[in-house]
Amino acid sequence: MRPNKRRVDNSEIVLLVQNNTSKKSYLDSTQSLTLAVLGAISIRITPIERLVQTVWALMDGGWKPPVEVISGTLKSQVELGHIVETESWVQSVPFLYGLTPKGAEEFQILIRKPLPTCVDPISCASAAIKYGLLDLIENEDLHLVAGDLARFFNAIRASLKDRLEVIRNDRPFIYGAVGERITCVDKRLSTINHFIKGQARRNLVP
């Protein structure tokens, strides 16, 4: 996906351009942003400021679409009937946003879509979104989504290990930084494993 830049009020806004998204079998950047927006309001009705901050938190810092882009996605989801916009009694918060049943169905469709096979910043952000929304996944989809995340995180780990071999002997600080990233990936893989086991035990309780 190639960013399309438009100049508005002398400032650059990076817009996501959707190219043949419907033909793709994996979760792309446009769908990942939609998933993040739907997931951000899945628990409670939410003002726009909290929604934006939640979306950025889900993306884990690897990708940070501008507020204007997030607002555009929010507007399109309202028009599709996936999100309901209601007026607030608080003057400083004019509107609140909540998930509709149709939006909940769309959320489950998107979170079941597999991550790309490539490891790049947007794909990593997509994986971070899925990881942050694990507690919202329906039980019958848990192993599918968790398995996809494990595959992607293992691919990240293998890529980082390859980099370590190149810088092992003469770049100690870079070596340490990459090692810290591997530790983070290992923690996420462990969390996914414990989460699946915990869900399985809860399902066995009558």
C-alpha positions as a Markdown table, in Angstrom:
| # | Residue | x | y | z |
|---|---|---|---|---|
| 1 | Met | 0.0 | 0.0 | 0.0 |
| 2 | Arg | 1.4 | 3.3 | -1.1 |
| 3 | Pro | 0.7 | 6.4 | 1.1 |
| 4 | Asn | -1.2 | 9.1 | -0.7 |
| 5 | Lys | -0.2 | 12.6 | 0.6 |
| 6 | Arg | -2.5 | 15.6 | 0.4 |
| 7 | Arg | -1.5 | 19.0 | 1.6 |
| 8 | Val | -4.2 | 20.6 | 3.8 |
| 9 | Asp | -3.6 | 23.9 | 5.6 |
| 10 | Asn | 0.2 | 23.6 | 4.9 |
| 11 | Ser | 0.5 | 20.4 | 6.8 |
| 12 | Glu | 0.8 | 16.9 | 5.4 |
| 13 | Ile | -1.7 | 14.2 | 6.3 |
| 14 | Val | -0.9 | 10.6 | 5.3 |
| 15 | Leu | -4.0 | 8.9 | 4.0 |
| 16 | Leu | -4.4 | 5.2 | 3.5 |
| 17 | Val | -5.3 | 4.1 | 0.0 |
| 18 | Gln | -7.2 | 0.9 | -0.4 |
| 19 | Asn | -6.1 | -1.1 | -3.4 |
| 20 | Asn | -8.3 | -4.2 | -4.3 |
| 21 | Thr | -8.8 | -4.9 | -0.6 |
| 22 | Ser | -11.7 | -7.3 | -1.3 |
| 23 | Lys | -9.4 | -9.6 | -3.3 |
| 24 | Lys | -6.9 | -9.9 | -0.4 |
| 25 | Ser | -7.1 | -13.0 | 1.8 |
| 26 | Tyr | -5.1 | -11.4 | 4.6 |
| 27 | Leu | -5.7 | -8.5 | 7.0 |
| 28 | Asp | -4.5 | -5.3 | 5.3 |
| 29 | Ser | -3.8 | -1.9 | 6.7 |
| 30 | Thr | -7.3 | -0.5 | 6.0 |
| 31 | Gln | -9.0 | -3.5 | 7.6 |
| 32 | Ser | -6.5 | -3.4 | 10.6 |
| 33 | Leu | -7.4 | 0.2 | 11.3 |
| 34 | Thr | -11.1 | -0.7 | 11.1 |
| 35 | Leu | -10.6 | -3.6 | 13.4 |
| 36 | Ala | -8.8 | -1.3 | 15.9 |
| 37 | Val | -11.6 | 1.3 | 15.8 |
| 38 | Leu | -14.3 | -1.4 | 16.3 |
| 39 | Gly | -12.3 | -3.0 | 19.1 |
| 40 | Ala | -11.7 | 0.4 | 20.8 |
| 41 | Ile | -15.4 | 0.9 | 21.4 |
| 42 | Ser | -16.4 | -2.8 | 21.9 |
| 43 | Ile | -16.7 | -2.6 | 25.7 |
| 44 | Arg | -18.5 | 0.7 | 26.2 |
| 45 | Ile | -19.6 | 3.8 | 24.4 |
| 46 | Thr | -16.6 | 6.0 | 23.9 |
| 47 | Pro | -15.8 | 9.7 | 23.1 |
| 48 | Ile | -13.6 | 10.4 | 20.1 |
| 49 | Glu | -10.6 | 11.4 | 22.2 |
| 50 | Arg | -10.5 | 8.1 | 24.1 |
| 51 | Leu | -11.2 | 6.1 | 20.9 |
| 52 | Val | -8.1 | 7.7 | 19.2 |
| 53 | Gln | -5.8 | 7.0 | 22.2 |
| 54 | Thr | -7.1 | 3.4 | 22.4 |
| 55 | Val | -6.4 | 2.9 | 18.7 |
| 56 | Trp | -2.9 | 4.2 | 19.0 |
| 57 | Ala | -2.3 | 2.1 | 22.1 |
| 58 | Leu | -3.4 | -1.0 | 20.2 |
| 59 | Met | -1.0 | -0.3 | 17.4 |
| 60 | Asp | 1.9 | -0.5 | 19.8 |
| 61 | Gly | 3.8 | 2.5 | 18.4 |
| 62 | Gly | 4.8 | 0.8 | 15.1 |
| 63 | Trp | 2.2 | 2.7 | 13.1 |
| 64 | Lys | 0.3 | 5.9 | 14.2 |
| 65 | Pro | -2.3 | 7.0 | 11.7 |
| 66 | Pro | -3.3 | 10.7 | 12.1 |
| 67 | Val | -6.4 | 11.7 | 13.9 |
| 68 | Glu | -8.0 | 12.7 | 10.6 |
| 69 | Val | -7.5 | 9.2 | 9.2 |
| 70 | Ile | -9.0 | 7.5 | 12.3 |
| 71 | Ser | -11.9 | 10.0 | 12.2 |
| 72 | Gly | -12.5 | 9.1 | 8.5 |
| 73 | Thr | -12.6 | 5.4 | 9.4 |
| 74 | Leu | -15.0 | 6.1 | 12.2 |
| 75 | Lys | -17.3 | 8.1 | 9.9 |
| 76 | Ser | -17.3 | 5.3 | 7.3 |
| 77 | Gln | -18.2 | 2.7 | 10.0 |
| 78 | Val | -21.1 | 4.9 | 11.2 |
| 79 | Glu | -22.4 | 5.2 | 7.6 |
| 80 | Leu | -22.1 | 1.4 | 7.3 |
| 81 | Gly | -24.2 | 0.9 | 10.5 |
| 82 | His | -21.3 | -0.8 | 12.3 |
| 83 | Ile | -21.0 | 2.0 | 14.8 |
| 84 | Val | -23.8 | 4.2 | 16.3 |
| 85 | Glu | -23.2 | 7.9 | 17.1 |
| 86 | Thr | -25.2 | 9.4 | 19.9 |
| 87 | Glu | -25.2 | 12.9 | 21.4 |
| 88 | Ser | -23.7 | 13.4 | 24.8 |
| 89 | Trp | -25.1 | 15.6 | 27.6 |
| 90 | Val | -21.6 | 16.8 | 28.3 |
| 91 | Gln | -20.8 | 20.0 | 26.3 |
| 92 | Ser | -17.1 | 19.1 | 26.0 |
| 93 | Val | -17.9 | 15.7 | 24.6 |
| 94 | Pro | -20.5 | 16.3 | 21.9 |
| 95 | Phe | -20.8 | 12.7 | 20.7 |
| 96 | Leu | -20.3 | 9.1 | 22.0 |
| 97 | Tyr | -19.7 | 6.0 | 19.8 |
| 98 | Gly | -20.8 | 2.5 | 20.4 |
| 99 | Leu | -20.7 | -0.9 | 18.6 |
| 100 | Thr | -23.9 | -2.1 | 16.9 |
| 101 | Pro | -24.7 | -5.9 | 16.5 |
| 102 | Lys | -23.7 | -5.5 | 12.8 |
| 103 | Gly | -20.4 | -3.9 | 13.9 |
| 104 | Ala | -19.8 | -6.8 | 16.3 |
| 105 | Glu | -20.2 | -9.2 | 13.4 |
| 106 | Glu | -17.8 | -7.2 | 11.3 |
| 107 | Phe | -15.3 | -7.2 | 14.2 |
| 108 | Gln | -15.3 | -11.0 | 14.3 |
| 109 | Ile | -15.0 | -11.3 | 10.5 |
| 110 | Leu | -11.9 | -9.0 | 10.6 |
| 111 | Ile | -10.2 | -10.5 | 13.5 |
| 112 | Arg | -10.4 | -14.0 | 11.9 |
| 113 | Lys | -8.6 | -12.8 | 8.8 |
| 114 | Pro | -5.0 | -14.0 | 8.8 |
| 115 | Leu | -2.0 | -11.6 | 9.1 |
| 116 | Pro | 0.3 | -11.1 | 6.1 |
| 117 | Thr | 3.3 | -13.4 | 5.7 |
| 118 | Cys | 5.7 | -10.4 | 5.4 |
| 119 | Val | 7.1 | -8.7 | 8.5 |
| 120 | Asp | 6.9 | -5.0 | 8.1 |
| 121 | Pro | 5.8 | -2.1 | 10.4 |
| 122 | Ile | 2.2 | -2.1 | 9.4 |
| 123 | Ser | 1.9 | -5.9 | 9.6 |
| 124 | Cys | 3.5 | -5.7 | 13.0 |
| 125 | Ala | 1.0 | -3.1 | 14.0 |
| 126 | Ser | -1.8 | -5.4 | 12.8 |
| 127 | Ala | -0.5 | -8.2 | 14.9 |
| 128 | Ala | -0.3 | -5.9 | 17.9 |
| 129 | Ile | -4.0 | -4.9 | 17.3 |
| 130 | Lys | -5.0 | -8.6 | 17.3 |
| 131 | Tyr | -2.9 | -9.3 | 20.4 |
| 132 | Gly | -4.5 | -6.4 | 22.3 |
| 133 | Leu | -8.0 | -7.7 | 21.4 |
| 134 | Leu | -7.5 | -11.3 | 22.4 |
| 135 | Asp | -10.0 | -11.0 | 25.2 |
| 136 | Leu | -12.8 | -10.1 | 22.8 |
| 137 | Ile | -12.4 | -13.1 | 20.6 |
| 138 | Glu | -15.2 | -15.7 | 20.6 |
| 139 | Asn | -14.1 | -19.1 | 22.0 |
| 140 | Glu | -14.6 | -20.9 | 18.7 |
| 141 | Asp | -12.2 | -18.5 | 17.0 |
| 142 | Leu | -9.6 | -18.4 | 19.8 |
| 143 | His | -7.3 | -21.1 | 18.5 |
| 144 | Leu | -7.5 | -19.8 | 14.9 |
| 145 | Val | -6.6 | -16.2 | 15.9 |
| 146 | Ala | -4.0 | -17.2 | 18.5 |
| 147 | Gly | -2.3 | -19.7 | 16.0 |
| 148 | Asp | -2.1 | -16.9 | 13.4 |
| 149 | Leu | -0.5 | -14.6 | 16.0 |
| 150 | Ala | 1.9 | -17.3 | 17.1 |
| 151 | Arg | 3.0 | -17.8 | 13.5 |
| 152 | Phe | 3.5 | -14.1 | 12.9 |
| 153 | Phe | 5.4 | -13.6 | 16.2 |
| 154 | Asn | 7.7 | -16.6 | 15.4 |
| 155 | Ala | 8.4 | -15.0 | 12.0 |
| 156 | Ile | 9.4 | -11.8 | 13.8 |
| 157 | Arg | 11.6 | -13.7 | 16.2 |
| 158 | Ala | 13.4 | -15.6 | 13.4 |
| 159 | Ser | 14.0 | -12.3 | 11.6 |
| 160 | Leu | 15.5 | -10.7 | 14.7 |
| 161 | Lys | 17.7 | -13.7 | 15.4 |
| 162 | Asp | 19.1 | -13.4 | 11.9 |
| 163 | Arg | 20.0 | -9.8 | 12.6 |
| 164 | Leu | 21.7 | -10.8 | 15.9 |
| 165 | Glu | 24.1 | -13.0 | 14.0 |
| 166 | Val | 25.2 | -10.1 | 11.8 |
| 167 | Ile | 26.0 | -7.7 | 14.7 |
| 168 | Arg | 27.0 | -10.2 | 17.4 |
| 169 | Asn | 30.7 | -9.3 | 17.5 |
| 170 | Asp | 31.0 | -5.6 | 17.0 |
| 171 | Arg | 27.8 | -3.7 | 17.9 |
| 172 | Pro | 27.0 | -4.5 | 21.5 |
| 173 | Phe | 24.3 | -1.8 | 22.1 |
| 174 | Ile | 22.4 | -2.7 | 18.9 |
| 175 | Tyr | 22.8 | -6.4 | 19.9 |
| 176 | Gly | 21.3 | -5.7 | 23.3 |
| 177 | Ala | 18.4 | -3.7 | 21.8 |
| 178 | Val | 17.5 | -6.5 | 19.4 |
| 179 | Gly | 17.8 | -9.0 | 22.2 |
| 180 | Glu | 15.3 | -6.9 | 24.2 |
| 181 | Arg | 12.9 | -7.1 | 21.2 |
| 182 | Ile | 13.3 | -10.9 | 21.1 |
| 183 | Thr | 12.4 | -11.0 | 24.8 |
| 184 | Cys | 9.3 | -9.0 | 24.2 |
| 185 | Val | 8.2 | -11.3 | 21.4 |
| 186 | Asp | 8.9 | -14.3 | 23.7 |
| 187 | Lys | 6.7 | -12.8 | 26.4 |
| 188 | Arg | 3.9 | -12.3 | 23.9 |
| 189 | Leu | 4.1 | -15.9 | 22.7 |
| 190 | Ser | 4.1 | -17.1 | 26.3 |
| 191 | Thr | 1.0 | -14.9 | 27.1 |
| 192 | Ile | -0.8 | -16.3 | 24.1 |
| 193 | Asn | -0.1 | -19.9 | 25.2 |
| 194 | His | -1.2 | -19.2 | 28.8 |
| 195 | Phe | -4.3 | -17.4 | 27.6 |
| 196 | Ile | -5.4 | -20.3 | 25.4 |
| 197 | Lys | -4.8 | -22.8 | 28.3 |
| 198 | Gly | -6.7 | -20.5 | 30.7 |
| 199 | Gln | -9.7 | -20.3 | 28.3 |
| 200 | Ala | -9.7 | -24.1 | 27.8 |
| 201 | Arg | -9.8 | -24.6 | 31.6 |
| 202 | Arg | -12.7 | -22.2 | 32.0 |
| 203 | Asn | -14.6 | -23.9 | 29.2 |
| 204 | Leu | -14.3 | -27.2 | 31.1 |
| 205 | Val | -16.0 | -25.8 | 34.2 |
| 206 | Pro | -19.8 | -26.8 | 34.1 |
